[in-house]
Amino acid sequence: MIDFDPGTAAPTKATGARNGGDLVVETLEALGAKTVFGIPGQHALGLFDAMGRGNLQFVSSRVENNSAFAADGYSRATGEVGVLFLSTGPGALTSLAGLQEAYATGVPMVVVASQIPLDGLGARRRGMLHQLDDQKASAANVTKSQRLIQHASGIPSAIQDAWTEAISSPQGPVWIEIPQNVLLDPIMVPPVEDALAEAADNPPRVELVREAAKWLQAAERPAIIAGGGTRRGRAEKSLLSVAEKLRAPVICTPGGNGAFPWSHELSLQSWIEDRHMTDVLEDADVLVVIGSSLGEVTSNYFTFEPRGRIIQIDAEPRVLESNRPGLGIRADAGQALAALDQALEPSHPGPNWHGVSPEHLVQESLAKVRARLESQDLAKELKFMADIREAVPADMQTFWDMTISAYWGWSCWDAREGQFHSAQGAGGLGYGFPAAIGAAVGLETLGKSGRVLAVSGDGSSMYSISELATARQHNVPVSWLIVDDGGYGILREYMVGAFGRATATELARPDFVKLAEAFGVPATKVAPEDVGEALKAGFTAEGPNVVVVETLLKMFAPTHLPE
């Protein structure tokens, strides 16, 4: 039995009996969880004590928001569910920005937050430490659903249900909170022996697939936008087959980067913000949009004015026709594209883009993009990104913060056999490094090479600089590239472009090399032209390392503004 101090509800002694915390750990292990991210807290001590009796690996972050990013990165890199343990009140609230990214991007996670004892819940304000009026309401904007467990016997089923919901499309984080006394009190429930969670089926309606196939078979200028849902739905193989049957040009959004082979003769790559690509997509007589809302970036900042019909496929019904009318198909992208692939015959007599083949159109469009970039004095930026790409092994996963390098990466990064991950879902700072830590841990847990690359600016890196301690403590094989331009570079550029001057964008920053070394992490500062060799050296090292480049990178000129 756990005794409580009536003034603080803090545990004072324990007997070693199984409790609610054990049920949490046992259920997660039965569902296949291997790793948990988070930070201990007073009301969650029963949960963490139980973890010491189980087999879950715990990765202790330094800030809860970074724990959420790490669980997100773990899930993206491995395809498994990320698990996050949070304490009550401030700890739970600090995680919300990280959960917003996971929710916006559709990353499956199970979040277990502690809560004050049951007798403190409700409208009463007893003055308990960390007390909120309604903690789970705070998570309602950034998770698929929220559950409060009020008795230990409900824990296994609640976690199993949450896991099922997290992996069911549209995927995303699911929130569970458990009061302190429910975690600590002895239980009569036997140990959890098995748990099963299977994703809910989300197939397309037959008549919609038939109608979409009819439109596409008659199309002269079909084109495809592959968004992040394409990757989440494991739809790459079906996408390739559909594109080749239709001979349809394919462009990937930042979230969809890597869903279609970069060098394929039908690939418009990821230059979604370029006006030349917007022109092609506007000219399509049937445009298939997969796993994208046609939102701000994908629509070239809402300047996209399609003249043809749209077929929009998405697992999230709220996305369908949210920006453009069309034939909306609510379904998992993988299931929908597989069904569409089966319904399509190879295109005959073939597409015709005003007398030009789609393959030639792709070559011509990419050439126009290159010519536009080469006219803008961007040689340094193009070489910098090319040097990073050349240094990174073809199968290495990369994690990009919201920084100018990442904005370049959205458009120009060829993911090859690796995966490209960025924080474009919610757009918050600080994602890259902690997400990369989670990814590296996850890959090593699966017996794979864990080395990954994180890319941040000096501004965004300060959001997660404390995680150097986490990387060192767990000896995580992450190489972290910090591009230091002395401020919030993209905001500086936006403000100068809009107002003629920048305000409050300049930053006093530390000596990143000395700071990393203070954490016991090897670091080096190099000139921009040496970034490739520095990264290659870091990739062959053990544990974490940092490469710092002091340089001012520019963005390519926007194409959505009138000239």
N, C-alpha and C positions, 0 to 999 in steps of 0.2 A: 504494500500500500504506500502511496505517496502522500505525505503530509504537506499542507500548504501554510505559509505564513499569511494570516488573514489580511494583513495590511498590503502585501505585495503580490499575493498569489504565487509566490516563488516556491519551488519544490524544496523541501528540507531534508528528506531522506527517501531511500528507495529500498525495495526488497529483492529486486532482480526478477520479479515475476513478469511474464509476458503482458504487454499492454497494447493500447491502440497504435502506438508507434511501430510495434512489431508487425501489426497487420498491414500497415502502409508498405513497409519494406518487403514483406513476404509477397504481397500482391504485385508490386512492381517487378520483383524478381521473376515471379511466375509469368508475367506478361512479356518478359524478355529484356527488361531494363538492365543495363550494365553499369551506367555512369550517371551520377547526379551532380548538378551544379548548384551553388548557393552559398549562403552564409548563415551560421547558427544564430539563434536568438533565444531570449528567455522563454517565451511561450512555446518554442519549438524544441526545447531540450529533450523532451521525451522522444521525439522523432529522430534526433541525431544520436541519442543513446541507443536506440533500437538499430540504427544503421551500423553501429559498432558490432552488433551481433549477427549482421548479415554479410552479404558478399558484394554489395554495391560499392563501386569506386566513387569516392567523393572528391570533387575538385573545388577547392575553396577560393572563391574570388575575393576581391577587396571592396567592391561596390555591387550592390544587388542588380543595378541596371546592366552591368557587365556580365553578371551571372546569367541574366536573360539572354544577352547577346551570345554568350558561350553555348548555352543550350540550343539556341537557334543555329549556330554554326555547326554544332555536333550533328543536328538533324539534317541540315542541308548536305553535309559532307558524306554522311553514312546512309541516308535514306531511312533512318530509324527515328523513333520518337525521342525528343529531347525532354529531360526531366529536370525540374527546377524546384528546390526547396527554399521557402521564404519564411522569415519571421513576421511578427504582427506589426501593423501600423506603419511606422517609417520604413521598415525593411520592405514590406509589401508594396508600399507606394513608390519607393525608389525604383522598382523594377518595371514600372508601367511604360516608360518610353521604349525600353527594349522589347516589351511584349507588343507594343504598337507595330514595330517592324515585323515581328513574326506574324501578327494578325493580318497586316496589309499584304504580306507576301505569301501567306498560306503555308506556314511552317508548322508541322504537327508537334505540339508540346503538351505535357501534363504538368501543371503548376500546383504544388501543394504548399499552401500558406497556413501558418498557425493562426490561432485566434485566441482572444481572451477567454477565460472560463465561461461556461454556459450561463451561469447566473449573472454575468455582467452584460449579456447581449440584450438587445432591444432598445427601447426608448430611454432607459435610465442612463444617467451619466454618473457612474460610481467613482470616477476618477482613477480607474485602473490604468496602469502603465500601458501605453500604445493604443488606448481605446479609440475606436472610430465609431461614428453613428452606424455606418453600414459599410464594412470593409469591402465586401464583394461587389457592392455597387460601384466602387471606384474602378474595378476591373472590367466593368460591363462594356466599355468602349473599345477594349483592346483584347478581348477573349471571346471565343464562340459561345461559351456559357459559363455559369458560375454556380457552384454547389456548396452548401454548408452542411457538414456531416455532424449530427447531434448525438450519435451513439456509435460505439465501436463496432457493433455487429454490421453496421451499414458501410463500413470502410471498404471491404473488398469489392462489393458490387459497385459502389460509387466510383472507385478508381478504374475498374474494368469498363464501366460505361463511359467515363471520361476518355480513356484510351481509345475506345471505339469511335467516339465522336471526333477526337483529334485526327485520326487517320482517315476519316470519311470525307470525301470531297464535298464542298470545299474544305480542305484541311486547315488546321489552325490550332492555336493554344486553347486549352480548356482549364478553368480555374476551379480548384477545390480548396476549401478551408476547413480546418479541424481545430476545435477549441482545445486549450491546454489540458484540461482535465480529461477529455476524451482520449488524448494521446498518452496520458500518464496513468490513468486508472487501470488496475488489473482487469483482465477479461476472462470470460469463459469460452470465447470463440476458439476453436482449434486452429492449429497452424494452417495457413493457406497452402494447398497442395498444387492447385492448377488454376489458371485463369485464361480465358479466351477472349480475344478482341479481334473481330474481323470488320474490315471497312464495309460500310453500307454501300449497296450497289447504286450506281448513279448513271444508268444507261440513257442514251438519247431516245426520244420517241420515234417510232418507225416511220410515221408519215412525214416527220420533219426531215429525217435523213433522205427519204425518197424525194422530197421536194428540193432539198439542197442538191442532190445528185442531178436532178433534172435541170436545174439552173446551170450547174457547172458543165454538164455535157453539151449544153447549147452555147456556152460562153466562148467568145472570141479572144477576150483578154482577161483571163482569170489571174488573180494574184492572191498571195497569202501573207498575213501578218501573224507571226508566231510570238505570243506573249509568254509570260512566266507560267501560266497554267499548262502550257505545252510540256514544259519540263516537269512540273509537279505531277502531271498525269502520265509520265513516262511514255509520251506519245511520239518520240523522235522517229522511230521506225515507220510508223503509219504516216507521219508527216512527209517523210522522204518518198514513200510510195505514192501518196496522193499527189504530191508536187510533180513527180516524174510522169504519172499518168496524164495529168493536165498540162504538163510543161508550163507550170505556173511559176513565175518569179516569187521568191520567198524572202521576206525581210524579218529580222528578229528585233524585238524590243530589248531594252536593257535587261529586263527579267527573263526574256526568252533567249538571251545570248547563249549560243551553243546548242540550241535545239535543232539547227539545220547545219549541215557541213559548210564551213566557211568558204571553201574554194570550189564548191559545186558550181556547175555552169548556170544554175538557176538562182544562185545565192546573191541577193542584194546586201548580204552581210548585216550589219547592225546600224547603218547610217540613217536611223529613223528620223533624226532631227534635220536632215539635209533636204533643202527645197527640191533638188533634183529627184530625190526619192518620193517626196510628197507628190510631185507631178506624176510620177509613174502610177502611184497608188490611186490618185484621183481619176486617172484615165482607165482604170480597170472596169470592165463591165460587170464583173462579179468579184467581190472581194471577200475572202474568207478570213475572219478574225478569230483567232483561237487563244483563249486564256488571257484576254486583254480587254480593258474597258474602253479602249480608244481614248485614253485620258490625256493629260496635259502634254507629256513628252511624246507619246506615240502619235498624237495628232499634230505634232510640230507646233505645240502651244495653241491648240484649237484653231489653227488656220486651215486644217484639212477639210476640203469640201468635195467629197466623193460624188462622181456623176453616175456611178453604176449602183447596182444592188449589193447589199451586204448580208452575208451569212455570219452570224456571231455565235460562237460556241463558248460556253463558260459554265463552270460548276456552281458559281454563285449567281442566283437568279437576280439579285439586285443590280448586277453589272449589265445584264442584257438590255440593250437599247437605251442605256443610261446617257449616252452621248449622241448616238445616231440610230435612226429607225432601221430595222432590218429583220431578217428571219432569225429569231432568237432560238437557240437550242440549248436548253439547260441540261448539261451533262458533264461528266468527267471527260476531260480532253482526250485521254487515251482511249476510252470506250467509244467516244463520238467519232474520232478520226479512224479508228479501226472499222467501225460500221460504215462510214463514208467511203473508205478505201474499198471495202467489199462491194459496195453499191456502184462504184465507178468502173467504167470500161476505159481503156486507153483512148485518149482524145483523138477524134477523127472528124474532119480532115486535118485538125490541128489548129492551134491558136494563131492569130494574126494581129500583130500590133501595128496596124496601119502599114502593112507591107513589110514589116520587120519581124524577124523571129524573136521569141522571148529570150533566147540565149544571146542574141546580138544586142537586144535591148539591155540586158543585164551588163554586158561588157561596156556598152556605151554609157550607161548611167554611172557605173563605177569610175569610168574614165573622167566623166564630168566632175565627180566628187574630188578625185585626185587633183584635177586642174584647178578647181576652186581653192583647195587647201594650199597648193603650191603658189598661188597668187597672193597669199596672205602673210608672208614672212614668218612661217611656222616651222622652219627647218629644225630648230632646236627641239621643239615639242615632238615632231614626228620622229626624230632620231631617238629621243629619250624613250618614247613608248616602244619603238622598234628594238632598242637595246634591252629593255626589260623583257619583252616578248622572247627575244633570242636567248636570254639567260635562263628563263624559266623552263624547266623540263616540260615536255609535251603533256604529261599526265598529271602535272601538279595543279592542285586547286588553289585559287587565289581569292582573297577577301579584300574588298576595297571600301574605304571610308568615303564620306561625302567630301571630296576634294577634287581639285582640277584634274589630277591624274585619273581619277575615277570617271569623271565626265568624259575625258578622252576615251577611257576604257569602254564606256557604254557603247561607243560608236566603232572603235577601231580594234578592240581586243579579240583575237582569234583564240577561242578557248581550247582548240585542238582536242586532245583526249582528256583534258582536265575539266574543271568546272569554274565558271566565273560567277562570283557572288558579290553583290553590293547592297547597300542600304537604300535602294531606290524606292522600296515599298512605302516607307514612312518618311525617309529622308533625314533621319536624325544623325547627329554627330556621335562619333565614338564607337562605331560598329566594328570596324575592320580588325583590330588586334584581338579583342576578346572573342569574336566569332572565330577567328583563326585558331585561337587556343582551343576552343571547343572542338573544332574540326580535327585538329592534330590529335587530340586525345581520342576522339572517336575512331579515326583511321587506325591508330595504333591498337585500340581495343579490338578492332576487326582483323588484326594481324597484317595490316597494310603499312606501307611507308607513310609516316605521319607528317613529313615535312610539307609545310604550306607557306604561302607568302601572304603577308598583310601589307596594305599600302594606306598610309594616312598622310594628312598635312600636319603642320605644326599645331594648328588650332585644334583639329579633331583629335590628335594624339593625346592632348592634355586631358581629354575626357576619360581616357583609359590608361594613362601612364602608370597608375598604381598596379595594373595587372602585370607589369614586369615582375613584381613579387610572386604572382601566381605562376607565371611562366618559369621562373627560376625554381620555385618550390617544387613544382612537378616536373621540372626538366623537359618542358614541352618543346618539340622541334618546330618552332615558328621563326621565320625570318621576317623582320619588320622593317619596311622601308618607310622612312619619314622624310617627306619632301617639305623642307622648311623655307617658306617665303616670307616669314615675319608677320603673318596676319591671316585673316580669313580671306584667302586669295580670291575666291569666286565672288564673294560679297563685295570686295574691293572693286573688282572688275565691273560688276553689275552697277554699283553706285557711280563709278566714274562714267560709265556709259550713259546712265540715266540722268545724272545731276551735274556731271563735270568734275566732281570731287568725291572722295570717300570719307566717311565719318565713322569713327569707332571701330574700324576694321584692323587697326594695327595692334600688334601684341608684343609685349615683353615676353621672351621665351627663354627657357633654360639652355644650358649647354647639354644637348641631348646625349652626347657621347659620355660625358661625366655622369650624367644622371643614370643612364643605363648601367654604367660600370658600378655605380653605388649600389645597385640592386644585384650585382654579381653577374650581369649580362654583358658579354662582349659586344663592343660597338666600334664603328669606324665612320669617319666623315670623308666623303669623296666628292670630287667634281662631277657635274652631270655626265660628262663623257666617259667616266669610269664606273658608272652605276652597274653596268652589266657584269664586269669582272668582280666587283664587290659582292654582288648578289650570288654569283656562282661560288665564290669562296664560302659565303654563309650557308649555302645549300649543302655543302659537304661537311659542315661542322656538326658537333653534337649540341643538343639543347637549343635554347633561344639565342638569337643574336639580332643586332640592330644595325642598319645602314642609314646614315643621314646624308642627305644631299641638300645643300643650300642653293636654291635657284628660284627664279620667278618664271613660272610657266604661264602662258596665255591660253585662252580658249579660242577655238575657231569662231569666226564671226557668226552671229545668229542669222538664220535664214528665214525666220518667221516675221521679221520686221520689214517694213517697206524700205526700199533703197532710196 
